[in-house]
Amino acid sequence: MIRHDVDLGAANTLGLACRAERFAALADLDEARRVLGEARRNGWPVSVLGGGSNLILRPWLPGLVVQAEFADWWLEALDAKTLRVHVEAGMNWHALVQALAAHELWGTENLALIPGRVGAAPIQNIGAYGVELADLLESVHLMYLDDGREAVLSRDECAFGYRDSVFKHALDGRVLITRLVLRLSTRPAPRFDYGDLAARLSPSPSASEVVAAVSQVRREKLPDPALLGNAGSFFKNPVVAAERAQALLAEYPTMPHFPLGDGRVKLAAGWLIDQCGLKGLREGRVGIHDRQALVLVNHGGGSVDELLALARRVADMVVERFGVTLEREPRLLGRALP
């Protein structure tokens, strides 16, 4: 059912005021086909909303906003140790991770407590603690908004990169992701050599124990969007040439850095921002979290313009001090009120 003039303030984790001209919660694929067909016949632009957790909304979303609610998942055995997991787009990501760990299926446990829904996970190639979705994903099922065509993309066709994919480029705003297919294993394969996970786990933890440890770390470092509006990490960790990293390390020997396989070096955006003295900064109704400088927050009633102005100030200060450019991670949708 298509509703009109819908308040989306509670549908984005930053808690920004936004209204959709039209909105439809899609119960299943048949309804998706029907509703998107109606949008095409009427010439409505379509925006796809997931869990609203990696998103900055302007006050007005014209046309039609759709949100997938179908959330079934099922297993397909490939051999004694390997399974395919089929997951529909509307399922909560963390609920999926918990369910897979309860089945002692290994692969997603380091991605615990990442907010949002399954359908949004490929867009930014979600990742945490040394694991990315691209490491596990086999294919993405989708529906094109312009003609209703349905297709399946392989992992290679998704063109995954660090917090990047084809869904941010050639397919940006063009598709509704309907299902993911993951490949997981029953063979224990804990990865806790990243961050401080090892100190929280036994030498041979269960998948559920890893999920619990990762969740604990995230809760300690990141604010709960239900209590303090935020979109998680606001900036990507920048990747620089090895020469630039070496020059920075000569000046800042304790700077966190992570060499990549291609010779470049990933830096910690949160550390760069913290070194600028910005952690805990508050400007009006928006600010920077006092425990994690990578997270911009809405203290209540903040506007998108306030938030973006703060983000520009942060990025400018990092460039001025370190010569490193920060790139925004959350997507920006909508426009000013008509």
Backbone hydrogen bonds, N-H to C=O, Kabsch-Sander energy under -0.5 kcal/mol:
donor,donor_aa,acceptor,acceptor_aa,energy
3,R,1,M,-0.6
3,R,23,F,-3.2
5,D,21,E,-2.3
6,V,20,A,-2.1
8,L,18,C,-3.2
11,A,8,L,-1.2
12,N,9,G,-0.6
13,T,52,G,-2.5
15,G,12,N,-2.0
19,R,59,P,-2.2
20,A,6,V,-3.0
21,E,61,L,-2.8
23,F,3,R,-2.4
24,A,65,V,-2.4
25,A,1,M,-0.5
26,L,24,A,-0.6
26,L,67,Q,-2.8
27,A,25,A,-0.7
32,A,28,D,-2.0
33,R,29,L,-2.6
34,R,30,D,-2.2
35,V,31,E,-3.0
36,L,32,A,-2.4
37,G,33,R,-1.7
38,E,34,R,-2.0
39,A,35,V,-2.1
40,R,36,L,-2.1
41,R,37,G,-2.2
42,N,38,E,-1.8
43,G,39,A,-0.8
43,G,40,R,-0.7
44,W,39,A,-2.2
47,S,64,L,-2.7
49,L,47,S,-0.5
49,L,66,V,-3.1
56,I,331,R,-3.2
57,L,55,L,-0.5
58,R,333,L,-2.9
60,W,335,R,-2.1
61,L,19,R,-2.5
64,L,45,P,-2.9
65,V,22,R,-2.3
66,V,47,S,-2.6
67,Q,24,A,-1.9
69,E,26,L,-3.0
70,F,26,L,-0.8
74,W,86,H,-2.1
76,E,84,R,-2.5
78,L,82,T,-2.7
79,D,82,T,-1.7
83,L,184,L,-2.5
84,R,76,E,-3.4
85,V,182,L,-2.8
86,H,74,W,-2.9
86,H,84,R,-0.5
87,V,85,V,-0.5
87,V,180,L,-2.7
88,E,72,D,-2.9
89,A,178,T,-2.3
90,G,70,F,-2.7
91,M,88,E,-1.5
93,W,116,G,-2.6
96,L,92,N,-1.8
97,V,93,W,-2.3
98,Q,94,H,-2.5
99,A,95,A,-2.2
100,L,96,L,-2.7
101,A,97,V,-2.2
102,A,98,Q,-2.1
103,H,99,A,-1.1
104,E,101,A,-2.0
105,L,100,L,-2.4
106,W,104,E,-0.5
106,W,185,S,-3.6
111,L,108,T,-2.4
112,A,109,E,-1.2
114,I,111,L,-1.1
118,V,91,M,-2.8
119,G,89,A,-2.4
120,A,117,R,-1.2
121,A,117,R,-0.7
121,A,118,V,-1.1
123,I,120,A,-0.9
124,Q,120,A,-0.8
126,I,121,A,-1.8
128,A,131,V,-2.4
131,V,128,A,-1.6
133,L,126,I,-2.6
135,D,132,E,-1.6
136,L,133,L,-2.2
137,L,133,L,-2.0
138,E,181,V,-3.4
139,S,181,V,-1.5
140,V,153,L,-2.5
141,H,179,R,-3.2
142,L,151,A,-2.5
143,M,176,L,-2.2
144,Y,149,R,-3.4
145,L,174,R,-2.7
146,D,174,R,-0.5
148,G,144,Y,-1.6
151,A,142,L,-2.2
153,L,140,V,-3.0
155,R,138,E,-1.2
158,C,154,S,-1.0
158,C,155,R,-0.8
159,A,156,D,-1.5
160,F,155,R,-0.6
161,G,164,D,-2.1
163,R,125,N,-0.6
163,R,161,G,-0.6
164,D,161,G,-1.7
166,V,158,C,-2.9
168,K,165,S,-1.7
169,H,166,V,-1.3
171,L,166,V,-2.6
172,D,169,H,-1.6
174,R,171,L,-2.1
175,V,171,L,-0.7
176,L,143,M,-2.8
177,I,175,V,-0.5
178,T,141,H,-2.5
179,R,141,H,-1.5
180,L,87,V,-2.7
181,V,139,S,-2.4
182,L,85,V,-2.7
183,R,136,L,-2.8
184,L,83,L,-2.5
184,L,182,L,-0.5
185,S,106,W,-1.6
186,T,81,K,-2.6
187,R,81,K,-0.6
192,F,190,P,-0.5
197,L,194,Y,-1.0
198,A,192,F,-0.8
200,R,197,L,-2.0
201,L,198,A,-1.2
210,V,206,S,-1.8
211,V,207,A,-2.2
212,A,208,S,-2.3
213,A,209,E,-2.2
214,V,210,V,-2.9
215,S,211,V,-2.4
216,Q,212,A,-2.1
217,V,213,A,-2.3
218,R,214,V,-2.4
219,R,215,S,-2.4
220,E,216,Q,-1.9
221,K,217,V,-1.5
222,L,218,R,-2.9
227,L,224,D,-2.2
228,L,224,D,-2.5
229,G,298,N,-1.0
230,N,13,T,-1.7
231,A,232,G,-0.5
231,A,296,L,-0.6
234,F,294,L,-2.9
235,F,294,L,-0.5
236,K,327,E,-2.7
240,V,265,V,-3.0
245,A,241,A,-2.2
246,Q,242,A,-2.5
247,A,243,E,-1.9
248,L,244,R,-2.1
249,L,245,A,-2.6
250,A,246,Q,-1.7
251,E,247,A,-0.9
252,Y,248,L,-3.1
255,M,252,Y,-2.0
258,F,266,K,-2.5
260,L,264,R,-3.1
263,G,260,L,-1.7
265,V,240,V,-2.9
266,K,258,F,-2.6
267,L,238,P,-3.2
268,A,256,P,-0.8
269,A,267,L,-0.8
272,L,268,A,-2.0
273,I,269,A,-2.4
274,D,270,G,-2.5
275,Q,271,W,-2.4
276,C,272,L,-0.7
276,C,273,I,-0.9
277,G,274,D,-2.1
278,L,273,I,-1.3
280,G,289,H,-0.9
281,L,278,L,-2.4
283,E,286,V,-2.8
284,G,282,R,-0.5
286,V,283,E,-1.7
287,G,297,V,-2.1
288,I,281,L,-2.9
289,H,295,V,-2.7
295,V,292,Q,-1.8
296,L,232,G,-0.5
296,L,294,L,-0.6
297,V,287,G,-2.7
298,N,229,G,-2.6
299,H,285,R,-2.4
299,H,297,V,-0.6
300,G,285,R,-0.7
307,L,303,S,-2.1
308,L,304,V,-2.6
309,A,305,D,-2.1
310,L,306,E,-2.1
311,A,307,L,-2.3
312,R,308,L,-2.2
313,R,309,A,-2.0
314,V,310,L,-2.5
315,A,311,A,-2.5
316,D,312,R,-2.6
317,M,313,R,-2.2
318,V,314,V,-2.0
319,V,315,A,-2.2
320,E,316,D,-2.4
321,R,317,M,-2.1
322,F,318,V,-2.9
323,G,318,V,-0.7
323,G,319,V,-1.8
324,V,318,V,-0.8
329,E,234,F,-3.1
331,R,54,N,-2.3
333,L,56,I,-2.5
333,L,331,R,-0.5
335,R,60,W,-2.4
